[in-house]
Amino acid sequence: MYQFEKVDKKLLGYQIEEELMNYILKEPVNPGEKIPNEFELAEKFGVGRSTIREAVKGLVSKGVLEVRRGSGTYVISHISLEDDPLGFARFKDKYELAIELCEVRLMMEPEIAALAAQYASEEEKKKLKSLCDEVEELYRNGENHLKKDIEFHTYIASCSKNRVVEMLVPIINTAVMTFGKLTHRKLMNETIETHRAVTNAIIAGDSIGARCAMVMHLTYNRQMMSRLMAEHGNETTEMSDE
């Protein structure tokens, strides 16, 4: 059972918010379940109902709680928007998420690669080649390559010298991780070849080549996810028919 801590009434609502989040995680109160009403929470935390309302409002804004009029306050996620600012954890179907992330990457990464080819320094080009080599080695040795793969794509983004692009890196990172977990190395040869093509084009300062190579890389990913999603849909249909 979660042990409630009495909190000084002078402390601000955000501190109660933090304590309430701890309660939700440690009790635990799972998504879809209701938390105690504000009378009970006020008594347990030793604060006024207005402070509890403020704390609840804070967790509602972070996507953790949902107030349902006439019913109560329910947990909708254990992950706050601060930890998952783009809200990807709320996608129930990871195949659909992966497809949509592929589409977003196709909008972004070819141009990012083109910018990297234009602006990467000689030192950065050497580093990029090293990362490309490391990803390939991990792939061929059957080792977990995802962390290094993410580092490779993140580094291309940093080579673009565009600060806004660097702020969009979490989208790319999530996409690489989601894709890797669902495909289980099914595109090893295609990934190695297109990573190398992107890298060589950036090293050569060839923006058009870098753009085209990245389009090819992401098109392979998109096609694979479409096949996997179709298989996943068939499996779901078969299970529902049993």
C-alpha positions in Angstrom: 0.0 0.0 0.0 1.2 3.5 -0.8 2.2 5.5 2.3 0.9 9.0 2.1 3.1 11.8 3.4 1.7 14.8 5.2 2.7 17.9 3.4 3.1 21.4 4.8 0.0 23.4 3.8 2.2 26.3 2.8 3.8 24.3 0.0 2.5 25.0 -3.5 0.1 22.9 -5.5 2.8 21.5 -7.8 4.4 19.7 -4.8 1.1 18.0 -4.1 0.9 17.3 -7.8 4.2 15.4 -7.6 3.1 13.5 -4.5 -0.2 12.6 -6.3 1.8 11.3 -9.3 3.9 9.2 -6.9 0.7 7.8 -5.4 -0.7 6.9 -8.9 2.6 5.1 -9.9 3.2 3.3 -6.6 -0.3 2.3 -5.5 -0.7 1.7 -8.5 -3.8 3.3 -10.0 -3.8 1.9 -13.5 -5.0 3.7 -16.7 -8.8 3.4 -16.7 -9.1 3.4 -13.0 -10.4 6.2 -10.8 -8.4 8.0 -8.1 -9.9 8.8 -4.7 -12.1 11.9 -4.6 -10.8 15.3 -3.5 -12.2 14.9 0.0 -10.2 11.7 0.6 -7.1 13.1 -1.1 -7.2 16.3 0.9 -7.4 14.3 4.1 -4.7 12.0 3.2 -2.3 14.7 2.1 -3.3 17.1 4.9 -4.1 20.0 2.6 -7.2 21.8 1.5 -9.4 20.7 -1.4 -8.4 23.7 -3.5 -4.8 22.5 -3.4 -5.9 19.0 -4.5 -7.9 20.6 -7.3 -4.8 22.5 -8.4 -2.7 19.3 -8.4 -5.4 17.4 -10.3 -5.6 20.2 -12.9 -1.8 20.0 -13.3 -1.9 16.3 -14.0 -4.8 16.7 -16.4 -2.8 19.2 -18.4 0.1 16.7 -18.6 -2.1 14.0 -19.9 -2.1 11.8 -16.8 -5.6 12.4 -15.5 -9.0 13.0 -17.0 -12.0 14.5 -15.2 -15.3 12.9 -16.2 -18.2 15.0 -15.1 -20.5 13.1 -12.8 -18.2 10.1 -12.6 -14.8 11.2 -11.1 -11.2 11.6 -12.0 -9.5 8.8 -13.9 -5.9 7.9 -14.8 -5.4 7.8 -18.5 -1.6 7.3 -18.7 1.3 6.7 -16.4 3.5 8.8 -18.7 3.3 12.5 -18.4 3.7 14.8 -21.4 6.9 16.1 -19.8 8.4 12.6 -20.2 6.7 11.9 -23.5 6.3 15.5 -24.9 5.0 14.3 -28.3 2.5 11.8 -26.8 3.7 8.8 -28.7 3.1 6.4 -25.8 -0.7 7.1 -26.2 -0.8 5.4 -29.6 -2.3 2.0 -28.9 -1.4 0.5 -32.3 2.4 0.6 -32.7 2.2 -0.5 -36.3 0.0 2.5 -37.2 2.5 4.7 -35.2 5.4 3.3 -37.1 3.7 3.9 -40.5 2.9 7.5 -39.6 6.4 8.1 -38.3 7.8 6.8 -41.6 5.7 9.3 -43.4 6.9 12.1 -41.2 10.5 11.0 -41.7 10.0 11.0 -45.5 8.9 14.7 -45.2 11.9 15.7 -43.1 15.0 13.5 -43.3 15.8 13.7 -47.1 16.1 17.5 -46.7 18.0 17.1 -43.5 20.5 14.9 -45.3 20.8 17.4 -48.1 21.6 20.1 -45.6 24.1 17.9 -43.9 25.9 17.4 -47.3 26.0 21.1 -47.7 27.2 22.1 -44.2 29.0 19.2 -42.6 32.7 19.9 -41.7 35.5 17.5 -42.6 35.7 16.4 -39.0 31.9 15.8 -38.9 32.2 13.7 -42.1 34.8 11.5 -40.5 32.6 11.0 -37.4 29.6 10.2 -39.6 31.6 7.6 -41.5 32.7 6.1 -38.2 29.1 5.8 -37.0 28.0 4.3 -40.3 30.8 1.7 -39.9 29.7 0.9 -36.4 26.1 0.4 -37.3 27.1 -2.0 -40.1 29.4 -4.0 -37.8 26.7 -4.4 -35.1 24.2 -5.4 -37.8 26.5 -8.0 -39.3 27.5 -9.4 -35.9 23.9 -9.9 -34.9 24.2 -7.4 -32.1 21.8 -4.7 -30.9 22.3 -1.8 -33.4 19.4 0.5 -32.4 21.2 2.8 -30.1 24.0 3.4 -32.6 21.5 3.6 -35.5 19.7 6.4 -33.5 23.1 8.1 -33.0 23.7 7.9 -36.7 20.5 9.7 -37.7 20.8 12.2 -34.8 24.3 13.1 -36.0 23.1 13.7 -39.5 20.5 16.1 -38.0 23.2 18.0 -36.1 25.3 18.2 -39.3 22.5 20.1 -40.9 23.4 23.1 -38.7 19.7 23.9 -38.3 18.7 24.4 -34.7 15.0 23.7 -35.4 15.9 20.4 -36.9 17.8 19.4 -33.8 14.6 20.1 -31.8 12.8 17.6 -34.0 15.3 14.8 -33.3 13.0 13.1 -30.8 10.6 12.3 -33.7 13.4 10.6 -35.6 14.7 8.8 -32.6 11.3 7.4 -31.7 10.7 6.4 -35.3 14.0 4.5 -35.5 13.4 2.7 -32.2 9.8 1.8 -33.0 10.7 0.6 -36.5 13.6 -1.5 -35.1 11.6 -3.2 -32.5 8.8 -4.2 -35.0 11.0 -5.3 -37.9 13.6 -7.4 -36.0 16.5 -6.8 -38.5 14.4 -7.8 -41.5 16.0 -5.0 -43.6 19.7 -5.6 -42.7 21.1 -5.4 -46.2 18.9 -2.6 -47.4 19.7 -0.6 -44.2 23.5 -1.1 -44.6 23.5 -0.2 -48.3 21.3 2.9 -47.9 23.2 4.1 -44.8 26.4 3.8 -46.7 24.9 5.7 -49.7 23.7 8.5 -47.5 27.0 8.7 -45.8 29.1 8.7 -49.0 26.9 11.5 -50.5 27.3 13.7 -47.4 31.0 13.1 -47.4 31.1 14.1 -51.1 29.1 17.2 -50.4 26.4 15.9 -52.8 23.1 17.3 -51.5 21.0 15.7 -54.3 22.6 12.3 -53.7 22.1 12.5 -50.0 18.5 13.4 -50.5 17.9 10.6 -52.9 19.7 8.0 -50.7 17.7 9.0 -47.7 14.4 8.7 -49.7 15.4 5.2 -50.7 16.3 4.3 -47.1 13.0 5.5 -45.8 11.0 4.0 -48.7 12.4 0.6 -47.8 11.2 1.2 -44.2 7.8 2.4 -45.3 7.3 -0.7 -47.5 8.4 -3.1 -44.8 6.0 -1.5 -42.3 3.1 -1.7 -44.7 3.7 -5.4 -45.1 4.1 -6.0 -41.4 0.9 -4.0 -40.7 -1.0 -6.1 -43.2 0.2 -9.3 -41.5 -0.6 -7.8 -38.1 -4.1 -7.0 -39.4 -4.6 -10.5 -40.7 -3.5 -12.1 -37.4 -5.9 -9.8 -35.5 -8.8 -10.8 -37.8 -8.0 -14.5 -37.4 -7.9 -14.3 -33.6 -11.3 -12.5 -33.6 -12.8 -15.2 -35.7 -11.7 -18.0 -33.4 
